[in-house]
Amino acid sequence: MSGNKWIKPLLLSLFIGTLFAQEITDDISKIYWNSLSSSVKIDVPLADDESLEGGRIQIRSSFDGGKSYQNLGKIEPIDGGDIDDTKEIYIPRDKFVSLDGFSEGGTAQFIAEIWDRAGNSMIGSVSDSTLTIDETIPTLTDVSVQSTNQNNGALAILGDTLTLSFSVSEPILTPIIEINGDEFDPIRNNDTWVVYYSFEDADDGEVSFSITFMDFAKNPGETITKTTDTSVIVFDGTLPELDDIILKSTNPFGNNLSVKGDTAFLTFSSSESIQNLTVLLNNNTATDGSSDGKSFKYYHIFTESDSEGVVPFSIDYRDIAGNAGEQVSETSDNSEIVFDMTPPQAFKVQSVGSTIGKGKKVKKKSGKNELEPSGSFIDFSSTLFIVTISCVGLIMLIMTASYWKLFSKAGQSGWKALIPFFNLFVFTKVIQKPVWWIVFLILIPVGHILGSHQLAKVFGKKILFTVGLIILPFVFLPMLAFGKSEYAE
């Protein structure tokens, strides 16, 4: 039997695969061997011929355009299940890369020889598919970021646009680019790729990005998260704020008053570094007195051209990134300055007289004001006397009511506080001291100090409250009596 009679025309279709897919560019179909490929996959179609069962297949490869072929891998047996089907043959990586002629950028062609069971052989046609060798890992160059911020290209605020650009060492597939966790489509310009990102709502801080890419052979490059020129963009969405805003005058009669020649000082601090300050004092541009980036002092010297009344002011400012802070026109402590250039109303000195020594004015007699010598005694007016007596009486009433309440809290009858000497005896029980303590209590001021200290102690108060009882008893005693303090048995 002739081999040409029993072997039907063999069409050898070689499909060379890698672990990572294929790419069609410029209408030229290429199949790649890349740095991650682990084997060459060959598909050999077998005819419906029983004589092929028990036969063999040998794959051969050429790197010189088909001038010479080398055996690739071992001879593969043909099983009964392979007949009238496509047999898949896998050539390990080490067998393929060890062939003579294997080199970066080279192209491999493939043929196959088939033997039937009796030993008749047939060499198939050269596969239409070729395998391009590309194990070079792609790299990125000139990776940089830039902001459209008018103040600083390394900062960004709402409305600014970030530009991420980079170049590649060889053509790559469309990379996957993430900025602040969101994916964006890049724009290709020859070997340069550009991504635009508009800031609308982002967290403050350095903008993060990642570039995942691979070449046409699907050699994956290292994921890039940093620029090659160390450039970074920091987003600042926080508006600056001013604090400790104080307005004072140099007027010797009050820092809230001012006349011509006085100076108004406006001091304040900021939450961050600011710029583009415009400070107006009484509608005049204030002068910068001193500043260290976060603490500021501005001043204005009043002249006759200033308007009288409460002095208005305003502060307009921006931070370094360009965020405009809210205009400030009020102080933090409600301080203000009143500018006054109006002198008192005109007047005329009335009568002039002569006196011997010091005197005081007395009632008019015969239509004249007469002076009488001052005496050596203090003459209290009736009004002052009434006020003094009223205050003393009120204090005594408060003290009496307080002791009544304290005695009640201590388990004693409140009326006992009204009886002289007997109330001292009861008081020793209240402060939990022996009766002979009455000797201390009648010694002023020793008794007052010791009694106040012990009274505060039995009601659970500390030393500061004791000092208050000693110095201001008419204030702290009612607090102790009518407050929530409990008596300690």
PEZIJO-V842176 format. One record per residue. RES is the residue in one letter. PHI is phi in whole degrees, -180 to 180 (NA if undefined). BURIAL is + if it has 9 or more other ideal C-beta (glycine too) atoms within 8 Angstrom, else -. Layout:
res:RES phi:PHI burial:BURIAL
res:RES phi:PHI burial:BURIAL
//
This chain:
res:M phi:NA burial:-
res:S phi:-77 burial:-
res:G phi:-64 burial:+
res:N phi:-73 burial:-
res:K phi:-83 burial:-
res:W phi:-92 burial:+
res:I phi:-100 burial:+
res:K phi:-68 burial:-
res:P phi:-54 burial:-
res:L phi:-96 burial:+
res:L phi:-108 burial:-
res:L phi:-91 burial:+
res:S phi:-110 burial:+
res:L phi:-98 burial:+
res:F phi:-117 burial:+
res:I phi:-99 burial:+
res:G phi:-113 burial:-
res:T phi:-122 burial:+
res:L phi:-67 burial:-
res:F phi:-126 burial:+
res:A phi:68 burial:-
res:Q phi:-132 burial:+
res:E phi:-139 burial:+
res:I phi:-107 burial:-
res:T phi:-131 burial:-
res:D phi:51 burial:-
res:D phi:59 burial:-
res:I phi:-112 burial:-
res:S phi:-84 burial:-
res:K phi:-128 burial:+
res:I phi:-115 burial:+
res:Y phi:-111 burial:+
res:W phi:-106 burial:+
res:N phi:-116 burial:+
res:S phi:-67 burial:-
res:L phi:-103 burial:+
res:S phi:-65 burial:+
res:S phi:-108 burial:-
res:S phi:-163 burial:+
res:V phi:-101 burial:+
res:K phi:-106 burial:+
res:I phi:-115 burial:+
res:D phi:-105 burial:+
res:V phi:-115 burial:+
res:P phi:-77 burial:+
res:L phi:-115 burial:+
res:A phi:-73 burial:+
res:D phi:-84 burial:-
res:D phi:-135 burial:+
res:E phi:-64 burial:-
res:S phi:-69 burial:+
res:L phi:-77 burial:+
res:E phi:-65 burial:+
res:G phi:90 burial:-
res:G phi:-81 burial:+
res:R phi:-142 burial:+
res:I phi:-134 burial:+
res:Q phi:-123 burial:+
res:I phi:-91 burial:+
res:R phi:-127 burial:+
res:S phi:-133 burial:+
res:S phi:-131 burial:+
res:F phi:-112 burial:+
res:D phi:-120 burial:-
res:G phi:77 burial:-
res:G phi:92 burial:-
res:K phi:-70 burial:-
res:S phi:-144 burial:-
res:Y phi:-123 burial:-
res:Q phi:-118 burial:+
res:N phi:-63 burial:-
res:L phi:-115 burial:+
res:G phi:78 burial:+
res:K phi:-89 burial:-
res:I phi:-72 burial:-
res:E phi:-100 burial:+
res:P phi:-76 burial:-
res:I phi:-106 burial:+
res:D phi:-96 burial:-
res:G phi:-62 burial:-
res:G phi:-72 burial:-
res:D phi:-85 burial:+
res:I phi:-64 burial:+
res:D phi:55 burial:-
res:D phi:-154 burial:-
res:T phi:-105 burial:-
res:K phi:-93 burial:+
res:E phi:-93 burial:-
res:I phi:-119 burial:+
res:Y phi:-111 burial:-
res:I phi:-104 burial:+
res:P phi:-59 burial:+
res:R phi:-58 burial:-
res:D phi:-63 burial:-
res:K phi:-70 burial:+
res:F phi:-74 burial:+
res:V phi:-73 burial:-
res:S phi:-87 burial:-
res:L phi:-67 burial:+
res:D phi:-66 burial:-
res:G phi:98 burial:+
res:F phi:-67 burial:+
res:S phi:-158 burial:-
res:E phi:-61 burial:-
res:G phi:87 burial:-
res:G phi:-74 burial:+
res:T phi:-125 burial:+
res:A phi:-107 burial:+
res:Q phi:-111 burial:+
res:F phi:-136 burial:+
res:I phi:-134 burial:+
res:A phi:-142 burial:+
res:E phi:-115 burial:+
res:I phi:-117 burial:+
res:W phi:-113 burial:+
res:D phi:-85 burial:+
res:R phi:-63 burial:-
res:A phi:-83 burial:-
res:G phi:108 burial:-
res:N phi:-69 burial:+
res:S phi:-125 burial:+
res:M phi:-147 burial:+
res:I phi:-98 burial:-
res:G phi:-78 burial:+
res:S phi:-74 burial:-
res:V phi:-67 burial:-
res:S phi:-62 burial:+
res:D phi:-69 burial:-
res:S phi:-86 burial:+
res:T phi:-124 burial:+
res:L phi:-115 burial:+
res:T phi:-93 burial:+
res:I phi:-86 burial:+
res:D phi:-146 burial:+
res:E phi:-111 burial:+
res:T phi:-77 burial:+
res:I phi:-77 burial:+
res:P phi:-71 burial:+
res:T phi:-132 burial:-
res:L phi:-105 burial:+
res:T phi:-130 burial:+
res:D phi:54 burial:+
res:V phi:-78 burial:+
res:S phi:-149 burial:+
res:V phi:-127 burial:+
res:Q phi:-149 burial:+
res:S phi:-110 burial:+
res:T phi:-85 burial:+
res:N phi:-57 burial:+
res:Q phi:-73 burial:-
res:N phi:-90 burial:+
res:N phi:-156 burial:-
res:G phi:-67 burial:-
res:A phi:-97 burial:+
res:L phi:-121 burial:+
res:A phi:-151 burial:+
res:I phi:-130 burial:+
res:L phi:-57 burial:-
res:G phi:98 burial:-
res:D phi:-75 burial:+
res:T phi:-123 burial:+
res:L phi:-97 burial:+
res:T phi:-114 burial:+
res:L phi:-107 burial:+
res:S phi:-132 burial:+
res:F phi:-161 burial:+
res:S phi:-112 burial:+
res:V phi:-123 burial:+
res:S phi:-78 burial:-
res:E phi:-159 burial:-
res:P phi:-58 burial:-
res:I phi:-130 burial:+
res:L phi:-70 burial:+
res:T phi:-58 burial:-
res:P phi:-74 burial:+
res:I phi:-99 burial:-
res:I phi:-121 burial:+
res:E phi:-118 burial:+
res:I phi:-127 burial:+
res:N phi:53 burial:+
res:G phi:87 burial:-
res:D phi:-108 burial:-
res:E phi:-90 burial:-
res:F phi:-134 burial:+
res:D phi:-87 burial:-
res:P phi:-86 burial:+
res:I phi:-114 burial:-
res:R phi:-99 burial:-
res:N phi:-137 burial:-
res:N phi:59 burial:-
res:D phi:-94 burial:-
res:T phi:-114 burial:+
res:W phi:-119 burial:+
res:V phi:-135 burial:+
res:V phi:-129 burial:+
res:Y phi:-113 burial:+
res:Y phi:-132 burial:+
res:S phi:-95 burial:-
res:F phi:-81 burial:+
res:E phi:-120 burial:-
res:D phi:-151 burial:-
res:A phi:-143 burial:+
res:D phi:-77 burial:-
res:D phi:-63 burial:-
res:G phi:127 burial:-
res:E phi:-68 burial:-
res:V phi:-77 burial:+
res:S phi:-100 burial:-
res:F phi:-151 burial:+
res:S phi:-147 burial:+
res:I phi:-125 burial:+
res:T phi:-109 burial:-
res:F phi:-151 burial:+
res:M phi:-155 burial:+
res:D phi:-83 burial:+
res:F phi:-64 burial:+
res:A phi:-80 burial:+
res:K phi:66 burial:+
res:N phi:-75 burial:+
res:P phi:-79 burial:+
res:G phi:-84 burial:+
res:E phi:-69 burial:-
res:T phi:-60 burial:-
res:I phi:-100 burial:+
res:T phi:-127 burial:-
res:K phi:-131 burial:-
res:T phi:-80 burial:+
res:T phi:-82 burial:+
res:D phi:-105 burial:-
res:T phi:62 burial:-
res:S phi:-73 burial:+
res:V phi:-139 burial:+
res:I phi:-120 burial:+
res:V phi:-110 burial:+
res:F phi:-88 burial:+
res:D phi:-125 burial:+
res:G phi:-104 burial:+
res:T phi:-93 burial:-
res:L phi:-74 burial:-
res:P phi:-71 burial:+
res:E phi:-133 burial:-
res:L phi:-108 burial:+
res:D phi:-145 burial:+
res:D phi:52 burial:-
res:I phi:-85 burial:+
res:I phi:-131 burial:+
res:L phi:-121 burial:+
res:K phi:-137 burial:+
res:S phi:-117 burial:+
res:T phi:-89 burial:+
res:N phi:-60 burial:+
res:P phi:-69 burial:-
res:F phi:-100 burial:-
res:G phi:159 burial:-
res:N phi:-76 burial:+
res:N phi:-105 burial:+
res:L phi:-120 burial:+
res:S phi:-160 burial:+
res:V phi:-128 burial:+
res:K phi:-56 burial:-
res:G phi:97 burial:-
res:D phi:-73 burial:+
res:T phi:-119 burial:+
res:A phi:-99 burial:+
res:F phi:-113 burial:+
res:L phi:-116 burial:+
res:T phi:-115 burial:+
res:F phi:-164 burial:+
res:S phi:-130 burial:+
res:S phi:-123 burial:+
res:S phi:-75 burial:-
res:E phi:-156 burial:+
res:S phi:-64 burial:-
res:I phi:-128 burial:+
res:Q phi:-150 burial:+
res:N phi:54 burial:-
res:L phi:-76 burial:+
res:T phi:-127 burial:+
res:V phi:-115 burial:+
res:L phi:-113 burial:+
res:L phi:-124 burial:+
res:N phi:54 burial:+
res:N phi:65 burial:-
res:N phi:-115 burial:-
res:T phi:-67 burial:-
res:A phi:-76 burial:+
res:T phi:-94 burial:-
res:D phi:-74 burial:+
res:G phi:-84 burial:-
res:S phi:-169 burial:-
res:S phi:-160 burial:-
res:D phi:-126 burial:-
res:G phi:102 burial:-
res:K phi:-129 burial:+
res:S phi:-119 burial:+
res:F phi:-136 burial:+
res:K phi:-142 burial:+
res:Y phi:-123 burial:+
res:Y phi:-143 burial:+
res:H phi:-147 burial:+
res:I phi:-96 burial:-
res:F phi:-74 burial:+
res:T phi:-129 burial:-
res:E phi:-68 burial:-
res:S phi:-82 burial:-
res:D phi:-75 burial:+
res:S phi:-83 burial:-
res:E phi:-78 burial:-
res:G phi:113 burial:-
res:V phi:-64 burial:-
res:V phi:-79 burial:+
res:P phi:-82 burial:-
res:F phi:-149 burial:+
res:S phi:-151 burial:+
res:I phi:-131 burial:+
res:D phi:-112 burial:+
res:Y phi:-162 burial:+
res:R phi:-139 burial:+
res:D phi:-84 burial:+
res:I phi:-63 burial:+
res:A phi:-79 burial:+
res:G phi:105 burial:+
res:N phi:-67 burial:+
res:A phi:-85 burial:-
res:G phi:-78 burial:+
res:E phi:-68 burial:-
res:Q phi:-59 burial:-
res:V phi:-108 burial:+
res:S phi:-138 burial:-
res:E phi:-133 burial:-
res:T phi:-83 burial:+
res:S phi:-76 burial:-
res:D phi:-108 burial:-
res:N phi:62 burial:-
res:S phi:-73 burial:+
res:E phi:-154 burial:+
res:I phi:-127 burial:+
res:V phi:-108 burial:+
res:F phi:-91 burial:+
res:D phi:-135 burial:-
res:M phi:-110 burial:-
res:T phi:-84 burial:-
res:P phi:-76 burial:-
res:P phi:-59 burial:-
res:Q phi:-64 burial:-
res:A phi:-64 burial:-
res:F phi:-150 burial:-
res:K phi:-134 burial:-
res:V phi:-61 burial:-
res:Q phi:-86 burial:-
res:S phi:-80 burial:-
res:V phi:-128 burial:-
res:G phi:-138 burial:-
res:S phi:-125 burial:-
res:T phi:-131 burial:-
res:I phi:-109 burial:-
res:G phi:71 burial:-
res:K phi:-89 burial:-
res:G phi:-142 burial:+
res:K phi:-137 burial:-
res:K phi:-78 burial:-
res:V phi:-120 burial:-
res:K phi:-61 burial:-
res:K phi:-69 burial:-
res:K phi:-128 burial:-
res:S phi:58 burial:-
res:G phi:77 burial:-
res:K phi:-123 burial:-
res:N phi:-90 burial:-
res:E phi:-116 burial:-
res:L phi:-109 burial:+
res:E phi:-123 burial:-
res:P phi:-57 burial:-
res:S phi:-76 burial:-
res:G phi:-84 burial:-
res:S phi:-91 burial:-
res:F phi:-101 burial:-
res:I phi:-82 burial:-
res:D phi:-104 burial:-
res:F phi:-79 burial:-
res:S phi:-75 burial:-
res:S phi:-63 burial:-
res:T phi:-67 burial:-
res:L phi:-62 burial:-
res:F phi:-63 burial:+
res:I phi:-64 burial:-
res:V phi:-63 burial:-
res:T phi:-64 burial:+
res:I phi:-62 burial:-
res:S phi:-65 burial:-
res:C phi:-65 burial:-
res:V phi:-62 burial:-
res:G phi:-64 burial:-
res:L phi:-65 burial:-
res:I phi:-63 burial:+
res:M phi:-63 burial:-
res:L phi:-64 burial:-
res:I phi:-65 burial:+
res:M phi:-64 burial:+
res:T phi:-64 burial:+
res:A phi:-63 burial:+
res:S phi:-66 burial:+
res:Y phi:-66 burial:+
res:W phi:-57 burial:+
res:K phi:-66 burial:+
res:L phi:-66 burial:+
res:F phi:-60 burial:+
res:S phi:-65 burial:+
res:K phi:-62 burial:+
res:A phi:-86 burial:+
res:G phi:90 burial:-
res:Q phi:-105 burial:+
res:S phi:-71 burial:-
res:G phi:-65 burial:+
res:W phi:-66 burial:-
res:K phi:-66 burial:+
res:A phi:-72 burial:+
res:L phi:-90 burial:-
res:I phi:-94 burial:-
res:P phi:-59 burial:-
res:F phi:64 burial:-
res:F phi:-64 burial:-
res:N phi:-66 burial:+
res:L phi:-69 burial:+
res:F phi:-61 burial:+
res:V phi:-68 burial:+
res:F phi:-62 burial:+
res:T phi:-64 burial:+
res:K phi:-70 burial:+
res:V phi:-62 burial:+
res:I phi:-87 burial:+
res:Q phi:63 burial:-
res:K phi:-126 burial:-
res:P phi:-67 burial:-
res:V phi:-62 burial:-
res:W phi:-66 burial:-
res:W phi:-66 burial:+
res:I phi:-58 burial:+
res:V phi:-60 burial:-
res:F phi:-67 burial:+
res:L phi:-66 burial:+
res:I phi:-85 burial:-
res:L phi:-90 burial:-
res:I phi:-99 burial:-
res:P phi:-96 burial:-
res:V phi:-59 burial:-
res:G phi:-61 burial:+
res:H phi:-63 burial:+
res:I phi:-67 burial:+
res:L phi:-65 burial:+
res:G phi:-64 burial:+
res:S phi:-64 burial:+
res:H phi:-63 burial:+
res:Q phi:-70 burial:+
res:L phi:-66 burial:+
res:A phi:-64 burial:+
res:K phi:-67 burial:+
res:V phi:-70 burial:+
res:F phi:-102 burial:+
res:G phi:76 burial:-
res:K phi:-95 burial:+
res:K phi:-97 burial:-
res:I phi:-63 burial:-
res:L phi:-64 burial:-
res:F phi:-70 burial:+
res:T phi:-61 burial:+
res:V phi:-61 burial:-
res:G phi:-64 burial:+
res:L phi:-64 burial:+
res:I phi:-73 burial:+
res:I phi:-83 burial:-
res:L phi:-127 burial:-
res:P phi:-64 burial:+
res:F phi:-72 burial:-
res:V phi:-102 burial:-
res:F phi:-80 burial:+
res:L phi:-66 burial:+
res:P phi:-62 burial:+
res:M phi:-63 burial:+
res:L phi:-72 burial:+
res:A phi:-75 burial:+
res:F phi:-102 burial:-
res:G phi:-86 burial:-
res:K phi:-94 burial:-
res:S phi:-66 burial:+
res:E phi:-110 burial:-
res:Y phi:-77 burial:+
res:A phi:-96 burial:-
res:E phi:-66 burial:-
//
